[in-house]
Amino acid sequence: MKKSVFLGTVAAATLLAGAGFAQEGSTLAQVKERGELNCGVNTGLVGFAAPDANGNWTGFDVAYCRALAAAVLGDPSKVKFVPTTGQTRFTALSSGEVDVLARNSTWTYSRDTDLKLDFVGVNYYDGQGFMVRRDLGVTSAKELEGATICIQTGTTTELNLADYFRANNMTYTPVNIDSNAEGEQQYMAGACDAYTTDASGLAATRAAFADPENHIILPEIISKEPLGPAVRHGDNNWGDIARWTLNALIAAEEYGVTSRNIEELVRSSTNPEVQRLLGTTDELGAMIGLDAEWARRAILANGNYGEIFAANIGEQTPIGLARGLNAQWTQGGLLYTPPFR
């Protein structure tokens, strides 16, 4: 199995080896000077990151980009969205084309260490699954012996797929694709029996079909896929800003801070944690080179984590994802942010 399965592309690793690390504080200065955040996103995955006919981007990952822009630049609209594929995403980050990558990317050992990326947290706990046409008559991934399977190159799904079929003494024929859009086209054209990617991606892809009821996501989840934003290794201050912006969105939901009540809580909350989060005490923003209201602006941009989830991929959207592992730790999920103090 090629190393690119772990890392995305060999080119990315080569580029990183010669590029050196980012200078401390340089990314924040560059973003402020530019007046715009360059955010690497998916080329188009409904619910997570996709442009409409007018080029306006929306989605779960897009909301994080806008929150980060609001925190740093004071305006959630000051974002340039840079579409990236599974093959190009890490090169775009390491080369400086984007300031942050918010694109359904799995936090792995080799990406964290060998590619010298810093994942700033997990914004979606996922796992790899399979989608098939209902009329194929398959109800389990273990019935896919000899199947042709569409799979995006440069992703963790390649290795996971090989491991799963080897462990179950099955064979398959891969149909390599570069993007989710190509995968959808190939799958719908009958070029493959099944499409495999993160289960959230399958749900988003199926929701875009004219006949989603005729396609089923099989029950097996064959991997752990902790997805989250990433930044270049070496600029710790920028990493802190990206990390704590995500934490602010998660903590806001835990503490009951929403886009609707935030201004009232600024005036009236007696919860010390909320006061620190919203910048009314302790001046936490100064510790990362921002003003006192950075987290307040991040939350106002799109709402807290729960609001963002519900609006883009939740059960009342065409994507229809339940919170599951992505519920707050107080609700049986894995979302747990360090304290704001």
Summary of the structure (lengths in Angstrom):
residues: 341
radius of gyration: 20.2
end to end distance: 45.1
largest distance: 63.1
contacts: 1168
relative contact order: 0.16
helix: 43%
strand: 18%
